[in-house]
Amino acid sequence: MNNNSQNENHFKAANQVIKKLGFLSHVDKNISDAHDHGNKQAEMTLNILKAVEQRYTDSMKYFLIAEAGMI
């Protein structure tokens, strides 16, 4: 892979991490709202989604750190 496409991949991965962190910063409010309204299904679904997105974000952060040679 040439350097330009590798840099583009890192840029895309970093953008994905930023978007996921934005989602994660707001999802707790949505979970709280679902709980307050007694919507157990929405609360459970959002908690599962939060866990999946957190795992994905952590793996992408690890990938970027590893690629930068910081591990």
ChimeraX attribute file (.defattr): number of C-alpha atoms within 10 A of each C-alpha:
attribute: neighborCount
match mode: 1-to-1
recipient: residues
	/A:1	6
	/A:2	6
	/A:3	8
	/A:4	9
	/A:5	10
	/A:6	12
	/A:7	12
	/A:8	11
	/A:9	13
	/A:10	17
	/A:11	13
	/A:12	12
	/A:13	17
	/A:14	17
	/A:15	12
	/A:16	16
	/A:17	21
	/A:18	14
	/A:19	13
	/A:20	18
	/A:21	16
	/A:22	11
	/A:23	14
	/A:24	17
	/A:25	10
	/A:26	10
	/A:27	16
	/A:28	15
	/A:29	11
	/A:30	14
	/A:31	20
	/A:32	13
	/A:33	14
	/A:34	17
	/A:35	15
	/A:36	11
	/A:37	11
	/A:38	11
	/A:39	12
	/A:40	13
	/A:41	11
	/A:42	16
	/A:43	20
	/A:44	14
	/A:45	12
	/A:46	18
	/A:47	16
	/A:48	12
	/A:49	14
	/A:50	18
	/A:51	13
	/A:52	12
	/A:53	17
	/A:54	17
	/A:55	12
	/A:56	15
	/A:57	21
	/A:58	15
	/A:59	13
	/A:60	18
	/A:61	17
	/A:62	14
	/A:63	16
	/A:64	18
	/A:65	12
	/A:66	11
	/A:67	12
	/A:68	10
	/A:69	8
	/A:70	8
	/A:71	8
